[in-house]
């Protein structure tokens, strides 16, 4: 019975107002109208993306189908699961990057049409792509004189096809291996290689470095490639002779001299360049060697061109041969040719009086020692060290060294007890750029046995002086403006900036800076040229001229330069107009100053009047000053307030109407009026108890009273038949 009632109420609840039951099949569980799924792009074919939240049983009361026929997903038979039918790819290379399908849900045993449910499948990215090199492998040519830190290769790039983010961010690095220490990337995120170590062409001509590009995935994916660097030879090596010293014998007649152990030959040590060599003899004995001997510039064969005097032929000679590169005179090498004196006829003994050792007596490591020293080296600097052959040594260790063959070298250098060549005096490159001399070594342990070696010391110029300008400021004027004179033929010489350097070998180079520097050019001689034909040149153009020498290190100096245009007629008219305006402005200012001065004088005059009035007030107080006309004090009248004066005048009004003549006579003097006031003051004693006036009130009221009194006197004079005089002091002060 209870079950029947429950079923009945359930049927009532499910019925519509029209009496039909509610059918919720094909609706989404939890509401909504669309279904969204997320799937990684590495999902395998046949895997389930997700299950549709559709109410109903697909095998019994609903039927689920897809409207799209060729869809990358399908619905498993009798289930609500979406199955992957094709690969998915976020990048869209091997499959779709997003899937949008419509699921049709049909209700069984119902006449209504099926419900369409949109389904959106979003494909998410995974790190499934490795970086791909662009333009790899890489190859570049690099000079051996490239400075460390130079960017030798830019544009190395690898791209990752993954979506923007860590999976597509590429980092670069060099892998450990041979020559990996020569190059490196500026930053891991920038594909730019820089040089970390000097490269020598004579050591390595080419090498390969392996590099890697990897993303920031976990684990990361990477790709490797290599960079091949071909080293280019540069002229950084001096030529070199095959032998440090060559030997020969002085001939008795003019002719070629045969050298041993082989012919004189030098080669450029820059094997990639192999510049041509030219030979020459450097004089070590004044002009004697150059006049007596010569060397073929290309073959290196030495020849005696002038017979020697008998006294010279008995001594050994040392020639200094120089090998210079044809393409670069600054690259050279030196060697020596020791020519022994010929043996006397019929004997094997050396010629009498011969002081130089024979060729076989040279027991030094090198036949000639070469050294360089800077011009600015201080006395006491170690220039070079003489070294002997391993088998040569003194028995008691006592060797004496002496500089011979050049008095200048004897004063400039000295040899220490261990064979060290030490600078004794300051050097001057302009005076002596090279020293060639001989050092004798005497071994006292074997009876003063003598050994000799040649020494060639080149003085390197030092940048001692900095360039200087002749003037601290340069100003030039250009005639005419191109806007009025028309285009001129360029370039136009503006002037010359004079500069000099105390170092003889230094060359000067001029540069211009400033807003108008592109309009001018300065040549190596300091000439300033106008190279622009613009018509809108300003009246004055300011530049900075910098001169730099070629010394090491280079030094420079800077001077200001002003280039002006000569004013034309229009500019003269403008200047005159400006002058006229300045004159008018100056006149106005002068007028204003004059008016101010007059006002100041007027104010000072008024202050003096006030001071004089105070002196008049002081008469009645006995403070001095000129007495009044009738000798009666008038301070009472002057010190009274206006209201007091009006009351007293009303009390004596009867006296003033007794007659015109009497009235005029009574008021013609100060004493009579003041007498009336004195009597009125005795009748009103309380008025004398009024507050005393301050100095400012006293001066102001006294002036007003004097003016009123003068006006009354003037009116009475006009009404009186007789001539009544007015006090001259009032006229003077007012």
Secondary structure, DSSP 8 states (H G I E B T S, - for coil): -HHHHHHHHHHHHHB-TTS-B---TT-BTTS-SEEEEEEETT--TT-EEEE--BSS-TTTTEEEEES-SS-SEEE-TTS-EEEE-S-B-TTSSSSBSEEEEEEEEEETT--S--EEEEEEEEEE--S----EEES-SEEEEEETT--TT-EEE---EEE--S-SSGGG--EEEE-SSTTTTSEEEEETTEEEEEE-S---TTT-SEEEEEEEEE-S-SS--EEEEEEEEEEE--S-S-EEES-SEEEEE--SSSEEE--BSS---EEES-TTT---EEEEEE-SSTTHHHHHEEE-TTT--EEE-S---HHHHTS-EEEEEEEEESS-TT-EEEEEEEEE----TT--S--TT--S--GGG--BSSSEEEEEEETT--TT-EEEE--B-TT---SSS-EEEEEES-HHHHHHEEE-TTSEEEE-S---TTT-SEEEEEEEEEEGGGTSEEEEEEEEEEEE-------EESSSEEEEEESS-HHHH----S-EEEEE--EE-SSTT--EEEEEESTTGGGEEE-TT-EEEE----S---SEEEEEEEEEESSSS--EEEEEEEEEE---HHHHHHHHHHHHHHHHHHHHHHHHHHHHHHHHHHHHHHHHHHHHHHHHHTTTTT--S---SS----HHHHHS-HHHHHHHHHHTHHHHTS-HHHHHHHTSSHHHHHHHHHHHHHH-GGGGGS----HHHHHHHHHHHHHHHHHHHHHHHHH-SS-----HHHHHH-
